[in-house]
Amino acid sequence: MEKENLEYKFIVCNNIAGGYYDFGYKDFQNNASVVYFPTRLSRQKSFLSKLLIRLTFSRKVNRIVKEPFKRYTFKHLFPHDFCREQKICFIFFGCTEEIFQSSYIQYLRATYPKLKIILYMQDIVERNCYLDIKKCRNNFDLLISYDKGDCQKYGMLYYPTPMSYYDIQVQDEKKYDLYFCGKAKTRYELIYQIYNKATLLGLQCDFYLFDMPENSPRINGIHYPTKCFSYEENLRCSRRCKCIVDIMQENADGYTPRVWDSIMNDRHLLTNNASLVDSCYYHPESMHFLNTFLKSNESPEWLNKYVSYSTDFKKQLSPNNLLYFIEHNL
C-alpha cells in the first residue's frame, strides 16, 4: 500500500558504521526526505573538522573542559540541505548519547523553530552505562525502543528494528541444517545445548561464536573466529542453511536482525523469543521455538519444508515505515 508523503524532513544520527545498519537503513538512501549519518563524522571532509568533533564530545576531554570547540562543532555536525523553517525531525540512536546528552540539543531547539527530536533505542537501556534515561524524558519529543520490556519500564513507544529489502545473489545451496553467528555474551551455554542436541539428532550445524570468555570451554565443531564477520558475509552464510538460530540476550525482549534475515532469505527460524508468537510477523510454518526443539527426540520434520515470504511482506520491514510511525505519534 502506497503511503502518503512525509510531512517532516528527517536527520537520522547513528554512531555505528557498517554491519547490520548498512543493510537495515539502506532504504533511506533513496528517500529525499531523509539524511542518514552512519556516524557523527559522516560527511566531514577535513581532518580538522573531524578532530574538533571528536574533542568536543570526548568523555576524557569533557572531564577537564566542557564541550570545547562547540561553537564550531554544533554548526558543522550532521550537515544537510534542508531549510531551517521546514519541519525538521532529528532521530538519535541510543549509541549517540555523548551528543544528545550535551548542550547540542539546546542548540538544535534554538536553531529550528519547528523541530522535533526523537530517541530510538536499538539496544536495551541497561547495556548503555552512560545513558541517563530520566534526563532523556525531558529532552526528547518521543522515546522509542525496539524492546517491549524497556517500553513498559521506561514509558517508551515500541517499534521493532527495521530492515531494508535486499537480495544477495549467491548460490542457494543448503549445506547445513542450523546456522548461528553472534557474540557469546551470556548465552553461549544455551547455544552449546542447541548444538549438542542438534548433533545428537544427526543435524549439520554451522555455528560461529565471537568474544568468548577466556576460560570458557570450547566444543569441537563450533567455530570461534577472532574477528567478527561482515554483515554481508553473515548473510551469505545464512543462505547455506535451512534454519537460522536466534537466541536473545539476557533481559532483552525485542526482535533481533536474525528474525528479519530469516524472512528476507526465506529460511526457517529457531528462536527462544516467545513474544514472537504475538507479533504480526509470526509465521507458524516457518518460525519455531527452542523449548519444543530441545525436548524432541527426533529431527524436526519442518526442516525440510519449503519457506517463502512475499516481497510485499518483506518490504513492510522498511525503515521508511518507522518515519510514518513517528509522524503519526508526534
KOLMIMI-433052 format. One record per residue (C-alpha): x, y, z; residue number from 0; residue in three letters. Coordinates in nm, 4 decimals, m for minus. Last residue first. Example, Ala and Ser with C-alpha at 12.3 -4.5 7.8 and 13.67 -1.06 7.14 Angstrom:
2
<pt px="1.3670" py="m0.1060" pz="0.7140" pos="1" code="SER"/>
<pt px="1.2300" py="m0.4500" pz="0.7800" pos="0" code="ALA"/>
//
This chain:
330
<pt px="0.4145" py="1.3344" pz="1.7065" pos="329" code="LEU"/>
<pt px="0.2799" py="0.9787" pz="1.7068" pos="328" code="ASN"/>
<pt px="0.1720" py="0.9508" pz="1.3427" pos="327" code="HIS"/>
<pt px="0.4897" py="1.1248" pz="1.2287" pos="326" code="GLU"/>
<pt px="0.6992" py="0.8716" pz="1.4189" pos="325" code="ILE"/>
<pt px="0.5156" py="0.5724" pz="1.2711" pos="324" code="PHE"/>
<pt px="0.5492" py="0.7182" pz="0.9225" pos="323" code="TYR"/>
<pt px="0.9237" py="0.7509" pz="0.9817" pos="322" code="LEU"/>
<pt px="0.9497" py="0.3916" pz="1.1083" pos="321" code="LEU"/>
<pt px="0.7737" py="0.2840" pz="0.7878" pos="320" code="ASN"/>
<pt px="1.0677" py="0.4221" pz="0.5904" pos="319" code="ASN"/>
<pt px="1.2852" py="0.1827" pz="0.7908" pos="318" code="PRO"/>
<pt px="1.1472" py="m0.0977" pz="0.5705" pos="317" code="SER"/>
<pt px="1.0090" py="m0.4083" pz="0.7439" pos="316" code="LEU"/>
<pt px="0.6893" py="m0.3953" pz="0.5381" pos="315" code="GLN"/>
<pt px="0.9117" py="m0.4550" pz="0.2338" pos="314" code="LYS"/>
<pt px="0.9482" py="m0.8217" pz="0.3271" pos="313" code="LYS"/>
<pt px="0.5717" py="m0.8720" pz="0.3260" pos="312" code="PHE"/>
<pt px="0.5418" py="m0.7120" pz="m0.0179" pos="311" code="ASP"/>
<pt px="0.8248" py="m0.9335" pz="m0.1481" pos="310" code="THR"/>
<pt px="0.6291" py="m1.2406" pz="m0.0393" pos="309" code="SER"/>
<pt px="0.7756" py="m1.4837" pz="0.2120" pos="308" code="TYR"/>
<pt px="0.8696" py="m1.8414" pz="0.1153" pos="307" code="SER"/>
<pt px="0.9781" py="m2.1426" pz="0.3176" pos="306" code="VAL"/>
<pt px="0.9938" py="m2.5007" pz="0.1807" pos="305" code="TYR"/>
<pt px="0.9670" py="m2.7878" pz="0.4264" pos="304" code="LYS"/>
<pt px="1.2741" py="m2.9977" pz="0.5010" pos="303" code="ASN"/>
<pt px="1.3394" py="m2.8519" pz="0.8451" pos="302" code="LEU"/>
<pt px="0.9701" py="m2.8817" pz="0.9372" pos="301" code="TRP"/>
<pt px="1.0063" py="m3.2523" pz="1.0110" pos="300" code="GLU"/>
<pt px="1.2134" py="m3.1825" pz="1.3224" pos="299" code="PRO"/>
<pt px="1.4831" py="m3.4474" pz="1.3898" pos="298" code="SER"/>
<pt px="1.3533" py="m3.6748" pz="1.6608" pos="297" code="GLU"/>
<pt px="1.3891" py="m3.6908" pz="2.0390" pos="296" code="ASN"/>
<pt px="1.2238" py="m3.3535" pz="2.0961" pos="295" code="SER"/>
<pt px="1.2539" py="m3.1633" pz="2.4234" pos="294" code="LYS"/>
<pt px="1.5215" py="m2.9245" pz="2.2951" pos="293" code="LEU"/>
<pt px="1.3205" py="m2.8411" pz="1.9825" pos="292" code="PHE"/>
<pt px="0.9999" py="m2.7734" pz="2.1726" pos="291" code="THR"/>
<pt px="1.1753" py="m2.5360" pz="2.4113" pos="290" code="ASN"/>
<pt px="1.3520" py="m2.3589" pz="2.1232" pos="289" code="LEU"/>
<pt px="1.0503" py="m2.2310" pz="1.9411" pos="288" code="PHE"/>
<pt px="0.9770" py="m2.2462" pz="1.5697" pos="287" code="HIS"/>
<pt px="0.9097" py="m1.9916" pz="1.2970" pos="286" code="MET"/>
<pt px="0.8497" py="m2.1305" pz="0.9458" pos="285" code="SER"/>
<pt px="0.5002" py="m2.2785" pz="0.9433" pos="284" code="GLU"/>
<pt px="0.3930" py="m2.0764" pz="1.2489" pos="283" code="PRO"/>
<pt px="0.4505" py="m1.7467" pz="1.0664" pos="282" code="HIS"/>
<pt px="0.4811" py="m1.4606" pz="1.3165" pos="281" code="TYR"/>
<pt px="0.5475" py="m1.1167" pz="1.1723" pos="280" code="TYR"/>
<pt px="0.2271" py="m0.9573" pz="1.3077" pos="279" code="CYS"/>
<pt px="0.3538" py="m1.0315" pz="1.6564" pos="278" code="SER"/>
<pt px="0.2019" py="m1.2416" pz="1.9344" pos="277" code="ASP"/>
<pt px="0.4017" py="m1.5567" pz="1.8561" pos="276" code="VAL"/>
<pt px="0.7241" py="m1.3538" pz="1.8516" pos="275" code="LEU"/>
<pt px="0.6889" py="m1.2892" pz="2.2241" pos="274" code="SER"/>
<pt px="0.8348" py="m1.6341" pz="2.2968" pos="273" code="ALA"/>
<pt px="1.1824" py="m1.5303" pz="2.1788" pos="272" code="ASN"/>
<pt px="1.3780" py="m1.8536" pz="2.2244" pos="271" code="ASN"/>
<pt px="1.4201" py="m1.8912" pz="1.8489" pos="270" code="THR"/>
<pt px="1.4544" py="m2.1375" pz="1.5618" pos="269" code="LEU"/>
<pt px="1.3806" py="m1.9616" pz="1.2326" pos="268" code="LEU"/>
<pt px="1.3171" py="m2.1295" pz="0.8965" pos="267" code="HIS"/>
<pt px="1.4549" py="m1.9570" pz="0.5898" pos="266" code="ARG"/>
<pt px="1.3163" py="m1.7403" pz="0.3106" pos="265" code="ASP"/>
<pt px="1.6266" py="m1.5165" pz="0.2955" pos="264" code="ASN"/>
<pt px="1.4474" py="m1.1905" pz="0.3773" pos="263" code="MET"/>
<pt px="1.2301" py="m1.3568" pz="0.6422" pos="262" code="ILE"/>
<pt px="1.5123" py="m1.5470" pz="0.8128" pos="261" code="SER"/>
<pt px="1.7303" py="m1.2367" pz="0.7987" pos="260" code="ASP"/>
<pt px="1.4497" py="m1.0318" pz="0.9547" pos="259" code="TRP"/>
<pt px="1.4375" py="m1.2641" pz="1.2550" pos="258" code="VAL"/>
<pt px="1.8169" py="m1.2664" pz="1.2713" pos="257" code="ARG"/>
<pt px="1.8073" py="m0.8844" pz="1.2908" pos="256" code="PRO"/>
<pt px="1.6970" py="m0.9245" pz="1.6549" pos="255" code="THR"/>
<pt px="1.3405" py="m0.8751" pz="1.7721" pos="254" code="TYR"/>
<pt px="1.2799" py="m0.7288" pz="2.1142" pos="253" code="GLY"/>
<pt px="1.2531" py="m0.8607" pz="2.4713" pos="252" code="ASP"/>
<pt px="1.6048" py="m0.8451" pz="2.6142" pos="251" code="ALA"/>
<pt px="1.6793" py="m0.9451" pz="2.9754" pos="250" code="ASN"/>
<pt px="1.9615" py="m1.1830" pz="2.8715" pos="249" code="GLU"/>
<pt px="2.0488" py="m1.1766" pz="2.5020" pos="248" code="GLN"/>
<pt px="1.8012" py="m1.3444" pz="2.2700" pos="247" code="MET"/>
<pt px="1.8996" py="m1.6565" pz="2.0770" pos="246" code="ILE"/>
<pt px="1.8012" py="m1.6742" pz="1.7087" pos="245" code="ASP"/>
<pt px="1.9077" py="m1.9843" pz="1.5133" pos="244" code="VAL"/>
<pt px="1.8683" py="m1.9589" pz="1.1347" pos="243" code="ILE"/>
<pt px="1.7264" py="m2.2640" pz="0.9573" pos="242" code="CYS"/>
<pt px="1.7811" py="m2.4370" pz="0.6226" pos="241" code="LYS"/>
<pt px="2.1403" py="m2.3245" pz="0.5880" pos="240" code="CYS"/>
<pt px="2.3737" py="m2.2010" pz="0.3133" pos="239" code="ARG"/>
<pt px="2.1882" py="m1.8706" pz="0.2733" pos="238" code="ARG"/>
<pt px="2.2777" py="m1.7855" pz="0.6320" pos="237" code="SER"/>
<pt px="2.6455" py="m1.7969" pz="0.5379" pos="236" code="CYS"/>
<pt px="2.5907" py="m1.5340" pz="0.2689" pos="235" code="ARG"/>
<pt px="2.4038" py="m1.3182" pz="0.5183" pos="234" code="LEU"/>
<pt px="2.6904" py="m1.3368" pz="0.7671" pos="233" code="ASN"/>
<pt px="2.9325" py="m1.2439" pz="0.4905" pos="232" code="GLU"/>
<pt px="2.7199" py="m0.9366" pz="0.4185" pos="231" code="GLU"/>
<pt px="2.7159" py="m0.8459" pz="0.7871" pos="230" code="TYR"/>
<pt px="3.0936" py="m0.8506" pz="0.7930" pos="229" code="SER"/>
<pt px="3.2127" py="m1.1311" pz="1.0105" pos="228" code="PHE"/>
<pt px="3.3597" py="m1.0701" pz="1.3540" pos="227" code="CYS"/>
<pt px="3.7297" py="m1.1278" pz="1.4134" pos="226" code="LYS"/>
<pt px="3.8934" py="m1.3888" pz="1.6374" pos="225" code="THR"/>
<pt px="3.6767" py="m1.6656" pz="1.4978" pos="224" code="PRO"/>
<pt px="3.5478" py="m1.9382" pz="1.7338" pos="223" code="TYR"/>
<pt px="3.3893" py="m2.2027" pz="1.5084" pos="222" code="HIS"/>
<pt px="3.1854" py="m2.4841" pz="1.6632" pos="221" code="ILE"/>
<pt px="3.2680" py="m2.8404" pz="1.5590" pos="220" code="GLY"/>
<pt px="3.4765" py="m2.9253" pz="1.8637" pos="219" code="ASN"/>
<pt px="3.3317" py="m2.7513" pz="2.1673" pos="218" code="ILE"/>
<pt px="3.5207" py="m2.4899" pz="2.3656" pos="217" code="ARG"/>
<pt px="3.5067" py="m2.4390" pz="2.7429" pos="216" code="PRO"/>
<pt px="3.5105" py="m2.0903" pz="2.8979" pos="215" code="SER"/>
<pt px="3.8348" py="m1.9537" pz="3.0398" pos="214" code="ASN"/>
<pt px="3.8731" py="m1.6509" pz="2.8124" pos="213" code="GLU"/>
<pt px="3.5064" py="m1.5603" pz="2.7811" pos="212" code="PRO"/>
<pt px="3.4080" py="m1.5995" pz="2.4125" pos="211" code="MET"/>
<pt px="3.4169" py="m1.2856" pz="2.2023" pos="210" code="ASP"/>
<pt px="3.2709" py="m1.4449" pz="1.8895" pos="209" code="PHE"/>
<pt px="3.0775" py="m1.7677" pz="1.8384" pos="208" code="LEU"/>
<pt px="3.0166" py="m1.9145" pz="1.4914" pos="207" code="TYR"/>
<pt px="2.7892" py="m2.2160" pz="1.4390" pos="206" code="PHE"/>
<pt px="2.7340" py="m2.4147" pz="1.1164" pos="205" code="ASP"/>
<pt px="2.5384" py="m2.7197" pz="1.2253" pos="204" code="CYS"/>
<pt px="2.4524" py="m3.0457" pz="1.0449" pos="203" code="GLN"/>
<pt px="2.1728" py="m3.2408" pz="1.2116" pos="202" code="LEU"/>
<pt px="2.2036" py="m3.6020" pz="1.3286" pos="201" code="GLY"/>
<pt px="1.9653" py="m3.5698" pz="1.6224" pos="200" code="LEU"/>
<pt px="2.2583" py="m3.5838" pz="1.8666" pos="199" code="LEU"/>
<pt px="2.4264" py="m3.3133" pz="1.6562" pos="198" code="THR"/>
<pt px="2.1217" py="m3.0905" pz="1.7058" pos="197" code="ALA"/>
<pt px="2.1019" py="m3.1520" pz="2.0788" pos="196" code="LYS"/>
<pt px="2.4707" py="m3.0763" pz="2.1292" pos="195" code="ASN"/>
<pt px="2.4467" py="m2.7578" pz="1.9215" pos="194" code="TYR"/>
<pt px="2.1323" py="m2.6370" pz="2.0975" pos="193" code="ILE"/>
<pt px="2.2786" py="m2.7002" pz="2.4406" pos="192" code="GLN"/>
<pt px="2.6000" py="m2.5205" pz="2.3396" pos="191" code="TYR"/>
<pt px="2.3923" py="m2.2214" pz="2.2304" pos="190" code="ILE"/>
<pt px="2.2366" py="m2.2227" pz="2.5754" pos="189" code="LEU"/>
<pt px="2.5838" py="m2.2142" pz="2.7320" pos="188" code="GLU"/>
<pt px="2.6844" py="m1.9340" pz="2.4934" pos="187" code="TYR"/>
<pt px="2.4042" py="m1.7030" pz="2.6058" pos="186" code="ARG"/>
<pt px="2.5713" py="m1.4635" pz="2.8475" pos="185" code="THR"/>
<pt px="2.7634" py="m1.2740" pz="2.5753" pos="184" code="LYS"/>
<pt px="2.8824" py="m1.5264" pz="2.3129" pos="183" code="ALA"/>
<pt px="2.8760" py="m1.2834" pz="2.0212" pos="182" code="LYS"/>
<pt px="2.6931" py="m1.3936" pz="1.7107" pos="181" code="GLY"/>
<pt px="2.6506" py="m1.6368" pz="1.4219" pos="180" code="CYS"/>
<pt px="2.4141" py="m1.9320" pz="1.4276" pos="179" code="PHE"/>
<pt px="2.3158" py="m2.1679" pz="1.1467" pos="178" code="TYR"/>
<pt px="2.1158" py="m2.4909" pz="1.1573" pos="177" code="LEU"/>
<pt px="2.0540" py="m2.7537" pz="0.8853" pos="176" code="ASP"/>
<pt px="2.3653" py="m2.7084" pz="0.6759" pos="175" code="TYR"/>
<pt px="2.4644" py="m2.7371" pz="0.3098" pos="174" code="LYS"/>
<pt px="2.1633" py="m2.5552" pz="0.1676" pos="173" code="LYS"/>
<pt px="2.2780" py="m2.4376" pz="m0.1754" pos="172" code="GLU"/>
<pt px="2.1248" py="m2.1102" pz="m0.2906" pos="171" code="ASP"/>
<pt px="2.4229" py="m1.9928" pz="m0.4945" pos="170" code="GLN"/>
<pt px="2.4602" py="m1.6262" pz="m0.4158" pos="169" code="VAL"/>
<pt px="2.2985" py="m1.3063" pz="m0.5395" pos="168" code="GLN"/>
<pt px="2.2118" py="m1.1067" pz="m0.2302" pos="167" code="ILE"/>
<pt px="1.8627" py="m0.9552" pz="m0.2498" pos="166" code="ASP"/>
<pt px="1.7801" py="m0.6804" pz="m0.0045" pos="165" code="TYR"/>
<pt px="1.4692" py="m0.5218" pz="0.1421" pos="164" code="TYR"/>
<pt px="1.5526" py="m0.2746" pz="0.4155" pos="163" code="SER"/>
<pt px="1.5283" py="m0.3954" pz="0.7746" pos="162" code="MET"/>
<pt px="1.3759" py="m0.2210" pz="1.0730" pos="161" code="PRO"/>
<pt px="1.4296" py="m0.2813" pz="1.4460" pos="160" code="THR"/>
<pt px="1.0920" py="m0.3176" pz="1.6132" pos="159" code="PRO"/>
<pt px="0.8866" py="m0.0164" pz="1.7315" pos="158" code="TYR"/>
<pt px="0.7530" py="0.0252" pz="2.0842" pos="157" code="TYR"/>
<pt px="0.6837" py="0.3614" pz="2.2424" pos="156" code="LEU"/>
<pt px="0.8664" py="0.4356" pz="2.5661" pos="155" code="MET"/>
<pt px="0.7329" py="0.4573" pz="2.9216" pos="154" code="GLY"/>
<pt px="1.0552" py="0.3469" pz="3.0918" pos="153" code="TYR"/>
<pt px="0.9713" py="0.0013" pz="3.2233" pos="152" code="LYS"/>
<pt px="0.6961" py="m0.0862" pz="2.9776" pos="151" code="GLN"/>
<pt px="0.8958" py="0.0253" pz="2.6739" pos="150" code="CYS"/>
<pt px="1.2103" py="m0.1333" pz="2.8186" pos="149" code="ASP"/>
<pt px="1.0334" py="m0.4689" pz="2.8320" pos="148" code="GLY"/>
<pt px="0.8990" py="m0.4270" pz="2.4794" pos="147" code="LYS"/>
<pt px="1.2478" py="m0.3764" pz="2.3336" pos="146" code="ASP"/>
<pt px="1.2857" py="m0.1992" pz="1.9978" pos="145" code="TYR"/>
<pt px="1.2596" py="0.1319" pz="2.1803" pos="144" code="SER"/>
<pt px="1.1073" py="0.4735" pz="2.1148" pos="143" code="ILE"/>
<pt px="1.1175" py="0.7937" pz="2.3202" pos="142" code="LEU"/>
<pt px="0.9320" py="1.0870" pz="2.1640" pos="141" code="LEU"/>
<pt px="0.9595" py="1.4652" pz="2.1998" pos="140" code="ASP"/>
<pt px="1.3010" py="1.4353" pz="2.3600" pos="139" code="PHE"/>
<pt px="1.4923" py="1.6377" pz="2.6193" pos="138" code="ASN"/>
<pt px="1.2823" py="1.5948" pz="2.9329" pos="137" code="ASN"/>
<pt px="1.2345" py="1.2193" pz="2.9053" pos="136" code="ARG"/>
<pt px="1.6011" py="1.1834" pz="2.8096" pos="135" code="CYS"/>
<pt px="1.7099" py="1.3087" pz="3.1509" pos="134" code="LYS"/>
<pt px="1.5426" py="1.0073" pz="3.3100" pos="133" code="LYS"/>
<pt px="1.7099" py="0.7745" pz="3.0578" pos="132" code="ILE"/>
<pt px="2.0594" py="0.8903" pz="3.1552" pos="131" code="ASP"/>
<pt px="2.2726" py="0.6782" pz="2.9202" pos="130" code="LEU"/>
<pt px="2.6397" py="0.6321" pz="3.0050" pos="129" code="TYR"/>
<pt px="2.6084" py="0.2718" pz="3.1258" pos="128" code="CYS"/>
<pt px="2.4481" py="0.1632" pz="2.7995" pos="127" code="ASN"/>
<pt px="2.3602" py="m0.2065" pz="2.8364" pos="126" code="ARG"/>
<pt px="2.0862" py="m0.1241" pz="3.0882" pos="125" code="GLU"/>
<pt px="1.8831" py="0.0572" pz="2.8237" pos="124" code="VAL"/>
<pt px="1.8369" py="m0.2431" pz="2.5946" pos="123" code="ILE"/>
<pt px="1.9691" py="m0.1981" pz="2.2416" pos="122" code="ASP"/>
<pt px="1.8071" py="m0.0396" pz="1.9388" pos="121" code="GLN"/>
<pt px="1.6886" py="0.2684" pz="2.1284" pos="120" code="MET"/>
<pt px="1.5317" py="0.5419" pz="1.9138" pos="119" code="TYR"/>
<pt px="1.5359" py="0.8904" pz="2.0654" pos="118" code="LEU"/>
<pt px="1.3358" py="1.1513" pz="1.8760" pos="117" code="ILE"/>
<pt px="1.3721" py="1.5285" pz="1.8456" pos="116" code="ILE"/>
<pt px="1.1101" py="1.7554" pz="1.6863" pos="115" code="LYS"/>
<pt px="1.1925" py="2.0986" pz="1.5480" pos="114" code="LEU"/>
<pt px="0.9574" py="2.3590" pz="1.4064" pos="113" code="LYS"/>
<pt px="1.1624" py="2.6685" pz="1.5015" pos="112" code="PRO"/>
<pt px="1.4986" py="2.5057" pz="1.4170" pos="111" code="TYR"/>
<pt px="1.8101" py="2.6770" pz="1.5568" pos="110" code="THR"/>
<pt px="1.7245" py="2.7347" pz="1.9249" pos="109" code="ALA"/>
<pt px="1.5980" py="2.3807" pz="1.9747" pos="108" code="ARG"/>
<pt px="1.9032" py="2.2447" pz="1.7904" pos="107" code="LEU"/>
<pt px="2.1419" py="2.4371" pz="2.0170" pos="106" code="TYR"/>
<pt px="1.9588" py="2.3104" pz="2.3245" pos="105" code="GLN"/>
<pt px="2.0087" py="1.9542" pz="2.1979" pos="104" code="ILE"/>
<pt px="2.3766" py="2.0222" pz="2.1367" pos="103" code="TYR"/>
<pt px="2.4104" py="2.1052" pz="2.5072" pos="102" code="SER"/>
<pt px="2.5336" py="1.7511" pz="2.5632" pos="101" code="SER"/>
<pt px="2.3252" py="1.4423" pz="2.6436" pos="100" code="GLN"/>
<pt px="2.2246" py="1.4165" pz="2.2762" pos="99" code="PHE"/>
<pt px="2.5860" py="1.4011" pz="2.1625" pos="98" code="ILE"/>
<pt px="2.7518" py="1.1660" pz="2.4149" pos="97" code="GLU"/>
<pt px="2.4366" py="0.9536" pz="2.3936" pos="96" code="GLU"/>
<pt px="2.4924" py="0.8657" pz="2.0263" pos="95" code="THR"/>
<pt px="2.4588" py="0.4866" pz="2.0802" pos="94" code="CYS"/>
<pt px="2.0894" py="0.5280" pz="2.1615" pos="93" code="GLY"/>
<pt px="2.0042" py="0.6300" pz="1.8055" pos="92" code="PHE"/>
<pt px="1.9139" py="0.9948" pz="1.7557" pos="91" code="PHE"/>
<pt px="1.6321" py="1.0925" pz="1.5219" pos="90" code="ILE"/>
<pt px="1.6238" py="1.4632" pz="1.4368" pos="89" code="PHE"/>
<pt px="1.2950" py="1.5924" pz="1.2933" pos="88" code="CYS"/>
<pt px="1.2726" py="1.9117" pz="1.0917" pos="87" code="ILE"/>
<pt px="0.9503" py="2.0821" pz="0.9840" pos="86" code="LYS"/>
<pt px="1.0858" py="2.3392" pz="0.7448" pos="85" code="GLN"/>
<pt px="1.1979" py="2.6859" pz="0.8551" pos="84" code="GLU"/>
<pt px="1.5592" py="2.5770" pz="0.8954" pos="83" code="ARG"/>
<pt px="1.5737" py="2.4738" pz="0.5326" pos="82" code="CYS"/>
<pt px="1.7003" py="2.1244" pz="0.4493" pos="81" code="PHE"/>
<pt px="2.0392" py="2.0960" pz="0.2786" pos="80" code="ASP"/>
<pt px="2.2203" py="1.8826" pz="0.5384" pos="79" code="HIS"/>
<pt px="2.5294" py="1.8800" pz="0.7618" pos="78" code="PRO"/>
<pt px="2.5240" py="1.6492" pz="1.0684" pos="77" code="PHE"/>
<pt px="2.7686" py="1.8486" pz="1.2853" pos="76" code="LEU"/>
<pt px="2.9037" py="2.1678" pz="1.1278" pos="75" code="HIS"/>
<pt px="2.7242" py="2.4320" pz="1.3334" pos="74" code="LYS"/>
<pt px="2.7481" py="2.2342" pz="1.6599" pos="73" code="PHE"/>
<pt px="3.1191" py="2.1666" pz="1.6100" pos="72" code="THR"/>
<pt px="3.2365" py="2.5234" pz="1.5554" pos="71" code="TYR"/>
<pt px="3.0796" py="2.6866" pz="1.8578" pos="70" code="ARG"/>
<pt px="3.1244" py="2.3560" pz="2.0404" pos="69" code="LYS"/>
<pt px="3.5043" py="2.3882" pz="2.0242" pos="68" code="PHE"/>
<pt px="3.5419" py="2.2552" pz="2.3793" pos="67" code="PRO"/>
<pt px="3.2390" py="2.0786" pz="2.5285" pos="66" code="GLU"/>
<pt px="3.3174" py="2.1165" pz="2.8988" pos="65" code="LYS"/>
<pt px="3.6896" py="2.1297" pz="2.9682" pos="64" code="VAL"/>
<pt px="3.8642" py="1.8870" pz="3.2062" pos="63" code="ILE"/>
<pt px="3.6207" py="1.5980" pz="3.2435" pos="62" code="ARG"/>
<pt px="3.4957" py="1.6891" pz="2.8972" pos="61" code="ASN"/>
<pt px="3.8315" py="1.5933" pz="2.7473" pos="60" code="VAL"/>
<pt px="3.8080" py="1.2375" pz="2.8789" pos="59" code="LYS"/>
<pt px="3.4456" py="1.1985" pz="2.7677" pos="58" code="ARG"/>
<pt px="3.5296" py="1.3223" pz="2.4175" pos="57" code="SER"/>
<pt px="3.2340" py="1.5088" pz="2.2653" pos="56" code="PHE"/>
<pt px="3.4066" py="1.8329" pz="2.1653" pos="55" code="THR"/>
<pt px="3.7387" py="1.6593" pz="2.1055" pos="54" code="LEU"/>
<pt px="3.5946" py="1.4198" pz="1.8487" pos="53" code="ARG"/>
<pt px="3.4118" py="1.6994" pz="1.6701" pos="52" code="ILE"/>
<pt px="3.7259" py="1.9133" pz="1.6628" pos="51" code="LEU"/>
<pt px="3.9289" py="1.6260" pz="1.5161" pos="50" code="LEU"/>
<pt px="3.6754" py="1.5522" pz="1.2431" pos="49" code="LYS"/>
<pt px="3.6694" py="1.9182" pz="1.1410" pos="48" code="SER"/>
<pt px="4.0482" py="1.9341" pz="1.1371" pos="47" code="LEU"/>
<pt px="4.0775" py="1.6218" pz="0.9209" pos="46" code="PHE"/>
<pt px="3.8555" py="1.7809" pz="0.6603" pos="45" code="SER"/>
<pt px="3.5611" py="1.6383" pz="0.4674" pos="44" code="LYS"/>
<pt px="3.3010" py="1.5724" pz="0.7370" pos="43" code="GLN"/>
<pt px="3.0174" py="1.3996" pz="0.5539" pos="42" code="ARG"/>
<pt px="2.9969" py="1.1282" pz="0.8210" pos="41" code="SER"/>
<pt px="3.1899" py="1.2117" pz="1.1383" pos="40" code="LEU"/>
<pt px="2.8910" py="1.1659" pz="1.3713" pos="39" code="ARG"/>
<pt px="2.8495" py="0.8161" pz="1.2312" pos="38" code="THR"/>
<pt px="2.6198" py="0.6323" pz="0.9860" pos="37" code="PRO"/>
<pt px="2.4514" py="0.9672" pz="0.9103" pos="36" code="PHE"/>
<pt px="2.1183" py="0.9370" pz="0.7262" pos="35" code="TYR"/>
<pt px="1.9609" py="1.2345" pz="0.5510" pos="34" code="VAL"/>
<pt px="1.5935" py="1.1713" pz="0.4894" pos="33" code="VAL"/>
<pt px="1.3084" py="1.3376" pz="0.2991" pos="32" code="SER"/>
<pt px="1.4573" py="1.2556" pz="m0.0424" pos="31" code="ALA"/>
<pt px="1.4357" py="0.8823" pz="0.0347" pos="30" code="ASN"/>
<pt px="1.6591" py="0.6772" pz="m0.1948" pos="29" code="ASN"/>
<pt px="1.9456" py="0.6304" pz="0.0522" pos="28" code="GLN"/>
<pt px="1.6995" py="0.5855" pz="0.3395" pos="27" code="PHE"/>
<pt px="1.6161" py="0.2388" pz="0.2077" pos="26" code="ASP"/>
<pt px="1.9642" py="0.1227" pz="0.3122" pos="25" code="LYS"/>
<pt px="1.8745" py="0.1501" pz="0.6800" pos="24" code="TYR"/>
<pt px="1.8846" py="m0.2194" pz="0.7764" pos="23" code="GLY"/>
<pt px="2.1585" py="m0.3123" pz="0.5321" pos="22" code="PHE"/>
<pt px="2.4283" py="m0.0661" pz="0.6326" pos="21" code="ASP"/>
<pt px="2.2985" py="m0.0794" pz="0.9908" pos="20" code="TYR"/>
<pt px="2.3512" py="m0.4549" pz="1.0193" pos="19" code="TYR"/>
<pt px="2.7254" py="m0.4219" pz="0.9864" pos="18" code="GLY"/>
<pt px="2.8793" py="m0.0930" pz="0.8847" pos="17" code="GLY"/>
<pt px="2.9079" py="0.2337" pz="1.0730" pos="16" code="ALA"/>
<pt px="2.7921" py="0.2716" pz="1.4318" pos="15" code="ILE"/>
<pt px="2.7343" py="0.6279" pz="1.5519" pos="14" code="ASN"/>
<pt px="2.3831" py="0.6961" pz="1.4222" pos="13" code="ASN"/>
<pt px="2.2012" py="1.0219" pz="1.3624" pos="12" code="CYS"/>
<pt px="1.8949" py="1.0308" pz="1.1359" pos="11" code="VAL"/>
<pt px="1.8005" py="1.3743" pz="1.0021" pos="10" code="ILE"/>
<pt px="1.4391" py="1.3642" pz="0.8902" pos="9" code="PHE"/>
<pt px="1.2406" py="1.6214" pz="0.6926" pos="8" code="LYS"/>
<pt px="0.8841" py="1.6206" pz="0.8172" pos="7" code="TYR"/>
<pt px="0.5430" py="1.5899" pz="0.6496" pos="6" code="GLU"/>
<pt px="0.6223" py="1.2649" pz="0.4726" pos="5" code="LEU"/>
<pt px="0.4263" py="1.1892" pz="0.1608" pos="4" code="ASN"/>
<pt px="0.1352" py="0.9493" pz="0.1927" pos="3" code="GLU"/>
<pt px="0.1948" py="0.5754" pz="0.1891" pos="2" code="LYS"/>
<pt px="0.1396" py="0.3398" pz="m0.1010" pos="1" code="GLU"/>
<pt px="0.0000" py="0.0000" pz="0.0000" pos="0" code="MET"/>
//
